[in-house]
Amino acid sequence: MERLNINKNKGITLIALIITIIVLLILAGVSIAMLTGENGILTQAQNTEERTEQAGDIEKIRLAISEAQIGESGYQELNFHSFQKALNSQFGENNAVVSIEEDETYTVSCLNSLRDYTVSENNIEQVIDWNEKMASAVAPESQDEEINNGVIGIGTDGNPVDMDLWEYTFDDKTGGYALNTQNALDGVEDAEGYRGNIKDEGTIEGTVPQYIKISNGEWTPVTSLYSTFRGYDNEELKKIVIAPKIPPTVKKMEMTFEGCENLKEFICIPGSVKEFQWNGYTGLEKMPKIGYGVEDMYGAFSYNPELTELSVLPDTVENLRATFAHCTSLQELPNIPNNVTNMYQTFWACTSLEYIEFTIPENVTNIGETFASCPNLEGIITINCNPENYRSFLIYTPGAITLTGKSTMLNQIAEGRSNVTVVEE
């Protein structure tokens, strides 16, 4: 009788153990689901964090809009430069970049949170979550895996691009990818970064890569468009009529569109671009809007024979060397920001310039050949600087010119020029 009780107890213990294990497994499954499921605690926490981050972005953008609309004399319309300046104030410089779209709305790219927002009539809406795009991105089927195995690129619209169409090299100078070969960056060869065709309407295939991921590496921004669409010796690139959207991650645009003789439409250069150099020899009639942040415009629109309509230069511009040289249809002059230091050959051979009233600000140190070879130029030029170089400022410009301003070097600048009258303030 006693032995029977022992066996009975053992049986009960084994069944209880099995039941306990089953219950624990069920509880574990429920706990995991509660933590990681679609409505789980961790998922909800992540969603809450994302919503908080998004709300923070939107609030800062709203504050930037309000800041940009408060002008020196009261309310003013939101504009490209004041908006970027205010975004720098709210997010920190280079952390949020504004671009203008074809429909005149603004897109704000928050580069830290990796989200893009459209701004229209004070309405702010998220349009791209780059975190989601990166997590789900796969190379398109058209991409040759033997050539670009494991490489994924995401374009400015948030969609994957065919990386067979692009050359790409990591560029130490800008800290990201340049859309060209290393030999081109090193000056060993003249090469273009875009290898695709131009469609009938004059646009590229797809969009410009904004982020690139190599195999199992990290997503890295595209920061340089050095000679990417240079059309000098490339008949295909000469067919470009409409410039693609420039990624707000780009810092350098040197010779990006130089020689694209049929290029007519170009909306804007975002303020992330610090160097916008030698993009001349195109068919542009209207200058794109230049973002607040652009500093170096050496030769930016030189030898553009059709250019007639200018846009406002931001206060950040410092170098205007040869910027509008040989723009033979130009009949008006742009504003010259106070930070500009170099105006060497800025308007050299602008043969359609006639009467002007123009001011050169006090920080300019080089006015060599600024208005050289302008045969029809007349008017009043106010010079408020004492330049280190003023050689041939008005050489081969025979019209009646009056020099005035705060400069103490007016007589030196006018020396030997019988057509120039000095009126000291």
Secondary structure as the mmCIF struct_conf table of DSSP 4:
data_model
#
loop_
_struct_conf.conf_type_id
_struct_conf.id
_struct_conf.beg_label_comp_id
_struct_conf.beg_label_asym_id
_struct_conf.beg_label_seq_id
_struct_conf.end_label_comp_id
_struct_conf.end_label_asym_id
_struct_conf.end_label_seq_id
HELX_RH_AL_P HELX_RH_AL_P1 GLU A 2 THR A 36
BEND BEND1 GLY A 37 GLY A 37
TURN_TY1_P TURN_TY1_P1 GLU A 38 ASN A 39
HELX_RH_AL_P HELX_RH_AL_P2 ILE A 41 ALA A 68
TURN_TY1_P TURN_TY1_P2 GLN A 69 GLN A 69
STRN STRN1 ILE A 70 GLY A 71
TURN_TY1_P TURN_TY1_P3 GLU A 72 SER A 73
STRN STRN2 GLY A 74 TYR A 75
HELX_RH_AL_P HELX_RH_AL_P3 PHE A 80 PHE A 91
TURN_TY1_P TURN_TY1_P4 GLU A 93 ASN A 94
BEND BEND2 ASN A 95 ASN A 95
STRN STRN3 ALA A 96 ILE A 100
TURN_TY1_P TURN_TY1_P5 GLU A 102 ASP A 103
BEND BEND3 GLU A 104 GLU A 104
STRN STRN4 TYR A 106 CYS A 110
TURN_TY1_P TURN_TY1_P6 LEU A 111 LEU A 114
STRN STRN5 ARG A 115 SER A 120
TURN_TY1_P TURN_TY1_P7 GLU A 121 ASN A 122
STRN STRN6 ASN A 123 ASP A 129
HELX_RH_AL_P HELX_RH_AL_P4 TRP A 130 SER A 136
TURN_TY1_P TURN_TY1_P8 GLU A 141 SER A 142
BEND BEND4 GLN A 143 GLN A 143
TURN_TY1_P TURN_TY1_P9 GLU A 145 ILE A 147
BEND BEND5 ASN A 148 ASN A 148
TURN_TY1_P TURN_TY1_P10 ASN A 149 GLY A 150
STRN STRN7 VAL A 151 GLY A 155
TURN_TY1_P TURN_TY1_P11 THR A 156 ASP A 157
BEND BEND6 GLY A 158 ASN A 159
STRN STRN8 PRO A 160 VAL A 161
HELX_RH_3T_P HELX_RH_3T_P1 MET A 163 LEU A 165
STRN STRN9 TRP A 166 TRP A 166
STRN STRN10 THR A 169 ASP A 171
TURN_TY1_P TURN_TY1_P12 ASP A 172 GLY A 175
STRN STRN11 GLY A 176 ALA A 178
BEND BEND7 LEU A 179 ASN A 180
HELX_RH_AL_P HELX_RH_AL_P5 GLN A 182 LEU A 185
TURN_TY1_P TURN_TY1_P13 ASP A 186 GLY A 187
BEND BEND8 VAL A 188 GLU A 189
BEND BEND9 GLY A 193 GLY A 193
STRN STRN12 TYR A 194 TYR A 194
BEND BEND10 GLY A 196 GLY A 196
HELX_LH_PP_P HELX_LH_PP_P1 ASN A 197 ASN A 197
STRN STRN13 ILE A 198 ILE A 198
HELX_LH_PP_P HELX_LH_PP_P2 LYS A 199 LYS A 199
TURN_TY1_P TURN_TY1_P14 ASP A 200 GLU A 201
BEND BEND11 GLY A 202 GLY A 202
STRN STRN14 ILE A 204 ILE A 204
BEND BEND12 GLU A 205 GLY A 206
STRN STRN15 PRO A 209 ILE A 214
TURN_TY1_P TURN_TY1_P15 SER A 215 ASN A 216
BEND BEND13 GLY A 217 GLY A 217
STRN STRN16 THR A 220 SER A 224
TURN_TY1_P TURN_TY1_P16 TYR A 226 PHE A 229
BEND BEND14 TYR A 232 ASP A 233
TURN_TY1_P TURN_TY1_P17 GLU A 235 GLU A 236
HELX_RH_3T_P HELX_RH_3T_P2 LEU A 237 LYS A 239
STRN STRN17 ILE A 242 ILE A 242
HELX_LH_PP_P HELX_LH_PP_P3 ALA A 243 PRO A 247
TURN_TY1_P TURN_TY1_P18 PRO A 248 THR A 249
STRN STRN18 LYS A 252 GLU A 254
BEND BEND15 MET A 255 PHE A 257
TURN_TY1_P TURN_TY1_P19 GLU A 258 GLY A 259
TURN_TY1_P TURN_TY1_P20 GLU A 261 ASN A 262
STRN STRN19 GLU A 265 GLU A 265
STRN STRN20 CYS A 268 ILE A 269
TURN_TY1_P TURN_TY1_P21 GLY A 271 SER A 272
STRN STRN21 GLU A 275 GLN A 277
BEND BEND16 TYR A 281 THR A 282
BEND BEND17 GLU A 285 GLU A 285
STRN STRN22 LYS A 286 LYS A 286
HELX_LH_PP_P HELX_LH_PP_P4 MET A 287 PRO A 288
STRN STRN23 LYS A 289 ILE A 290
HELX_LH_PP_P HELX_LH_PP_P5 GLY A 291 GLY A 291
TURN_TY1_P TURN_TY1_P22 TYR A 292 GLY A 293
STRN STRN24 ASP A 296 ASP A 296
TURN_TY1_P TURN_TY1_P23 TYR A 298 TYR A 303
TURN_TY1_P TURN_TY1_P24 PRO A 305 GLU A 306
STRN STRN25 GLU A 309 GLU A 309
HELX_LH_PP_P HELX_LH_PP_P6 VAL A 312 PRO A 314
TURN_TY1_P TURN_TY1_P25 ASP A 315 THR A 316
STRN STRN26 ASN A 319 ASN A 319
TURN_TY1_P TURN_TY1_P26 ARG A 321 HIS A 326
TURN_TY1_P TURN_TY1_P27 THR A 328 SER A 329
BEND BEND18 GLU A 332 GLU A 332
TURN_TY1_P TURN_TY1_P28 ASN A 338 ASN A 339
STRN STRN27 ASN A 342 ASN A 342
TURN_TY1_P TURN_TY1_P29 TYR A 344 ALA A 349
TURN_TY1_P TURN_TY1_P30 THR A 351 SER A 352
STRN STRN28 TYR A 355 ILE A 360
TURN_TY1_P TURN_TY1_P31 GLU A 362 ASN A 363
STRN STRN29 ASN A 366 ASN A 366
TURN_TY1_P TURN_TY1_P32 GLY A 368 SER A 373
TURN_TY1_P TURN_TY1_P33 PRO A 375 ASN A 376
STRN STRN30 GLU A 378 ILE A 383
BEND BEND19 GLU A 388 GLU A 388
STRN STRN31 ASN A 389 ASN A 389
TURN_TY1_P TURN_TY1_P34 ARG A 391 TYR A 396
BEND BEND20 GLY A 399 GLY A 399
STRN STRN32 ILE A 401 THR A 404
BEND BEND21 GLY A 405 LYS A 406
BEND BEND22 THR A 408 THR A 408
HELX_RH_AL_P HELX_RH_AL_P6 LEU A 410 ALA A 414
TURN_TY1_P TURN_TY1_P35 GLU A 415 GLY A 416
TURN_TY1_P TURN_TY1_P36 SER A 418 ASN A 419
STRN STRN33 VAL A 420 VAL A 422
#
